[in-house]
Amino acid sequence: MSFTLAAGALALLTACGGNGGSMAGHEGMSSSAPAATTASARPSATFNDADVMFAQMMIPHHEQAVDMADMAPTRASDPEIKDLAAEIKAAQDPESWTMRGLLAEWGKSASEGHMGHGMTGVLSEKEMQKLEAAKGKEFDKLFAERMIAHHKGAIEMARTEQTGGSNPQAKDLAKTIETTQQAEVTQLRGILDRL
């Protein structure tokens, strides 16, 4: 099922003109065309408030994780941190676009998610600034600690979606997020133990 989600995310990225690089400049684009194509190919009209909240809250949560990952190439000294940051970005960018597509399909706005409200693990502006100012081993430790907390918040939201949501695609995505991020938490703990 995760292959299907990945393929859907890739199709959505391709439809949005993504080439694996930054999606900067695409924020203002309507995702109604890709969503309409997806909707006609595989309707997912069944959704509830839990599905909507999951997508609206997880999008900014993922965006912050991507922002954190974007710092690693120039600030991290540990090769495993750099590699993991690249993997986090590669997974979470497409997932965000998948959730934007679902929200468009459901006639809901992606901009209604509010960073920090009801989300655990979200870094404050001060914590983000501290991470951005760090370099080398200090960055590596902060990144690992903060990303563990961040992932725990996402895992909690993903579990809530799996029990309370009704949309099969959103629930499958939530399961993928839980599984992937739990594995990354284990990896990050291993990195912290050796730093």
N, C-alpha and C positions, 0 to 999 in steps of 0.2 A: 504494500500500500504506500510506503514511503517513496518508492520509485515513481508511482503515479503522481504523488504530490510534487516530487522534484521535477518531473516532466511538465506538470501543469505550471509550476513556478517558472521554469525555463521558457515555456511557451508564452507566459505573460510578460516576462522580461523581453523576449524577442519582439513581441507585439508592441512593447513600449519603446523599442529601439535600443534596448540594452545590449551591450557587447561584453558584459563581464566587468566593465569599468564602473566608474561612478555614475549614479543616477541623478547627479546634480543637474538642475535645470528641468527635470521632469516632474517636479512637485506640482506645478500648476497644470499639468496635462490631465485631462479627464481620462479616467480608466474605464469609461463606459464602453468604448469600442471593444477592448479585449474582454471585458466582463460580459458584454452582450454575446460575443462569439462563444465564450465559455458557457454562458447560460443556455444558448441554443443547442450546443453540443451535449451538455450534461446539466440539466436543470438542478439547482439546489435551492429551490424556493423555501424549503422547510428550514426555518431558523427560529430562534427565540431570543429573548433579551440577554440570556447568558452568552449566546454566540456573538451577539453584537458587542457586548461589553468586553469579551475576550479579545476580539479583533481590535477594537478601539483602544484598549489599554496595552495590548501586546505590541502594537506598531511603535509607539514612542519608547516602549521598554527596549525593543530590538534596536531602535535607532540609537539609543544611548550606548548599547553594547557595541554597535558598529563604530560609534565615535571613540569609544575606549580602544577598540581594536586598531583604529586608524592611527593611534599614537604610538603603537608598538614598533613599527619599522624604524623610526628615528630615535626612540627613547630606550627601548629594551636592549639589554646586553645578552640575555639568555636566548639561544636559538630556538628552544622549545616554546618559549613565550611568543616569539615572533611567528613561528609556524602555527601555533594554536590561534593566535589573533587573526591570522589570515583565514583559517578554517571557520572561525566564528563569523567573520564578515561574509565569507562565501556562503554560509548557511543562512544567516539571518537577513541579509539583503533580499534574497528571493522570497523568503517566508513573509517578509513585510509586504512585498508586492502581491503575493497570493492573498493575504488578508485584505489589502486594499481592493483587490478584485472582488472578493466575497462581499465586502461592504457595499461596493457599487452595485453588485448584483441584487443585493437586498434593499437597495434604495436608501442606504444609510451613509452618513458622512464619516470619513476617516479622521477628520480633524476634531471630533468630539472627545477623543481620549485626552485626559489631562495628566501630564507627567507628575508623578508623585502622589496622586490621589488614589488611595486604595492599593498601591503597588508596593510590595516589599522588595528590598534590594536596590532600589533606585538611588543613585548617588546624588547628593546635594551639589549645588553649583560650587561650593567651597571644596568638596571632595574631588570634583572633576578638575578644578584648578590645581589642587595639590598633585593629582596624578599627572597632569600636563606639565607641571614644573619639575617633576622627578626625572632622573636619568639613571641608566645603568641598573645595578642591583637593587637600588631603592625603588626604581620604577617596577622592576620585575616582581618584587614582593608586594608592592601596593596593587599592581595589576591583578596578581593572583588572588590576593585577599578580597579585593573589591569585586572581581568577576565571580568568585565563589558566591558571595552574598547576592550579587545581581542575578546569577543563574538560579539560586534558590528561590528568589521571587518569581522568576519565570516558570519554574517547575510548579510552584504553588498555584499560579494562575492556570497553567496547563491542566493540572489535576482537577481544578474547579470546573474547567470547561468540559472535561471528559465525563464528570458526574452530572453537571447541570445543563450542558448544551444539548441541542437536538439536531444540529446540522452535521451530517456524516463527514463532510470534507473538513469542517472546522475541528471536529473531534479527532479525526485522523491526524491533522496537523498538530493538534495539542499533544497527542501521543508521541509524535516524532520529536517535538520540542522537548518533552519530558525525557525521553530516552537519550537524545543527543546531549542535552545539557547536563544530565546526571553523569554521563560518561566524562564530559569535560570537567565537571566538579572533581571527580576522582583523579583525573590527570593533573588538575591544578593543585590539588592537595599533595600529590606526589612531588610536584615541582617545588612547592613551599617547603616540604620536608628536606629537600636537598639544598635549598638556597641558604 
